[in-house]
Amino acid sequence: MPGTGAWRCTAKEDDVLSFTTIAAGAADHGALSMMPVMTADSEAQLAAILTSLDDDKAEDVVQIDLRGKTAIGDYMVICSGRSSRQVAAIAENLVDRLKQEHGVQARTEGKETGDWVLIDTGDVIVHVFRPEVREFYQLEKMWLPTGKSAASQA
């Protein structure tokens, strides 16, 4: 949309990509003040996500505050399920609850294999891993502040 002077964001599957494109265009045109500001919605989503994960017996739940660090979301949640079947069930239940109880349309990747499922609500990004896969990728080390361990964030 560069050169048109108009930006829009639609409620489709490509919301994140659209928002990123809009943000880049707005930054190029000095229109950062037009960008939406995250509100208590992200905190409400985070609370609902943590409750759902607890209900489904997700293990080693870590939440990471991303505000001010990246534009991908306000929070990241990382957790484990004991098996591929539990990982897929945790993810499916979370997506269903968010849609039914909060009207949040989340996007998912990886549910078919159940090794690592990514759930993106726009404000909160959730990673559900099998323990071996989580240990291999070690996302916590990448996102936690220096000197903090995953255990101190739980």
Number of C-alpha atoms within 10 A of each C-alpha: 10 13 7 6 9 10 14 9 14 10 9 9 11 12 14 19 11 17 19 15 17 19 19 15 19 19 14 11 12 10 12 13 9 10 12 9 6 12 10 8 11 17 15 12 19 22 12 17 21 20 13 19 22 13 12 17 16 21 17 14 20 21 21 19 17 18 14 8 10 10 13 16 20 21 20 22 20 22 23 26 27 14 15 21 15 20 26 23 16 25 29 15 15 23 21 15 16 18 13 11 9 12 10 15 17 19 16 17 14 14 20 11 12 21 22 24 23 18 23 20 21 20 21 24 24 23 22 30 28 22 19 12 13 19 11 8 11 12 13 20 13 9 13 17 11 8 6 11 13 17 9 7 13 10
